[in-house]
């Protein structure tokens, strides 16, 4: 199983891919999202998201600034104000 993950800024779609897990820096603390996660919405704080492409893989860090994260039956969508390239 895979989690569909999209990372979007006001300017562009940064990523759209299937991954194993994403750990998001929420304003109330970090949270991890796997396939099948219950619907959820959170604001995000400035920090690094960790993207795990496969189970047991080393994470890839993606720096984000502000925004929202939404988990739905379609997967995880992160709407970030800014993403560090």
C-alpha angles and dihedrals in degrees: 000000000000136000116231107227128191126182115194135178127188088262103045153344103271099184141002113176146125114257138166099240142344125205111206127198099234122187089245092046139294119309132189124222124204130173110289096027115158116259109277141162129200142164114242131222129217108283147090125306114209115218118197110196094191138008108282095011122134110259125251112222121221118187114222134180121210130319140099139296123209126190115197138153086279093058136254123334120185116195103195127185089218138001122201110231 
